[in-house]
């Protein structure tokens, strides 16, 4: 078989995210929760996706670890349970497109971590295949498909690195970045199930306001995030997975600016004074035997 031409192949990076603020406002009749959350993309922590057009309408997915330490890659499904496959099928269905694709997903972002890896992979699949298949699909329609795939998926499709997300997470208000934050990230051996964490949470209709963080973004004051982090899902996550509480204690002993669990966990992050400090802390955390430790920055 002839090699595919360059125009039939696309390679894209799908970034992770952290939630700097996440307040569960209330439970909804549809089983979801209303949220107020500020998310920031991590452009230097990415999965890599390669897309190749197929003659048939088949969607084929292969997953590879980027390095041996990528957590639990072998447990990620390659069937229609995988958000990448679901994104491709949803795009075919919405447009009547009969092209197929062979997709190779190189994983660096750990799963079940609250880092948005699966959602980011799905958003990247939507935009890459729309381009590769030559579909004249408006962005608003792509955003609709994205929201059906998952609450976080529209954020990754949007052309903004920081956003305030409301509704169940799918309604975006783009934000200016507060600055480039130096982070150390850690994920314990075991992950967390997002539905289980939401089920165990107590909504906070009158929790700490997001306004201070929005001000830090507006005035580009990165160190103000020290006083503005919040995550309603951290307490239930600590109850469900004792390693999250242990990570909090580890970060309490480090001289970071501030620290918190991201999303529904189980990954945890510390905001550091510098990338140099982040690297030193990462080395100490690896010395403690923590399953996955990485330094990264938020987009500025
Ligand atoms: O939207 P997504 O598929 O990522 O959500 C996974 C699960 O997390 C949902 O089925 C629901 O149990 C929970 N969830 C929620 N409220 C949200 C987002 C997610 O209860 N705003």
Boltz pocket constraint, residues with backbone or C-beta under 6 A from the ligand:
constraints:
  - pocket:
      binder: B
      contacts: [[A, 31], [A, 32], [A, 33], [A, 34], [A, 35], [A, 147], [A, 149], [A, 150], [A, 151], [A, 152], [A, 167], [A, 168], [A, 169], [A, 194], [A, 195], [A, 196], [A, 198]]
      max_distance: 6.0
